[in-house]
Amino acid sequence: MSGIVCQHKGFIEVKSSEGKGAEFTIYFPVVLLHDLVQKTGSGSRSPHGEVKGRILLADDDARIRCLIASILERDGFHLTSVEDGKEAKKLIIG
């Protein structure tokens, strides 16, 4: 995860409290749609139009899933996203 965040010039903030768990906040710089289209063309595939790979994304926060999905799809990956690890496991095992 941190590799993707760094690649997009973002950063991760972590807050942890004993017995309460951890909170991870991912920040990305604002990108104007006009600038994005100029840099990447259609933005949905790699420069040659091929899919770079397949990714199964599991996160219970729909906002995070949506954000990560949009970044990965823009970078040319085929993405399947689910709400949690149980759903991901079902897809993997069958």
N, C-alpha and C positions, 0 to 999 in steps of 0.2 A: 504494500500500500504506500509506504513512504517514498518508494521509487517513482510511482505515478505522480504523487503530489509534488515532489521535487522537480520532476520533468516538466510540470506545468507551472513552475515558479510559485508554488504555494507552500504552506507549512501546516504542521499539526500541533495543536495545543492539547495537553493532557492534564486532566485534573483527577486526582485519586484521593479517596477518603477510606480509611480502614473500616471494613464492615459495610461500606455503602457502594463499593464498586468503583469503576473508572468512567470518566467521560472524555471522549475524544472529539475534538472539534477540528474540522479540516477547513482551511482557508485557501481560496484561489483568487488570483487577481481578476478584476473585472475585465472582460473582453467584449468589445463592441462587435456586433454581428457583422458589420461592414468590414472590419479588420480581419475577422475570422474567415470570411468568404474569400477575401483577397489572398490570404496566406494558404488556404487549403483547397481552394476550388469548391467542389460540392461539399466537402467536409465529412462524407460518409464512408470513404474508402481510403486506402493508402494511395499514394500518387499514381500507381499503375492500375488501380481499381480492384486489386485482389484483397481478399480477406486475410488478415495477418494471422488469425488464430481464433479459437473458440474459448470463451470464458463463462464460467458459471458464477454468478454474483449472488451472495446471500447477505441480506441486511434487514433488520426489522424496522428500520426507519425509512419510510418511503422517500423522503427528501434526499437522503444520502444515496439510496439506490438509484434514484433518478439522476442525480448529479454525476455519480461515478459512471453510470450507464452512458450518459451523453458524451462524456470524455472518451470512454473506451470505444464507443461506436464511431465517434469522429476520427479516432486514430486507426480505424480499419478493422476492429475486432468484431466478430459475431458474438452477441451477448444473449445469455438467458439469465433473467434475474428472478429470484424468489425471496420470500419473506424471512425464512429462517433456515437453520442448518438441517432440520428434519426434512423440509421440502427438498433441499439440495441433495441430501442423502438418498431420498426416493428417486430422484432423477438419475443419480449416478449408479445406484444399485439396480434400479428397475422395479 
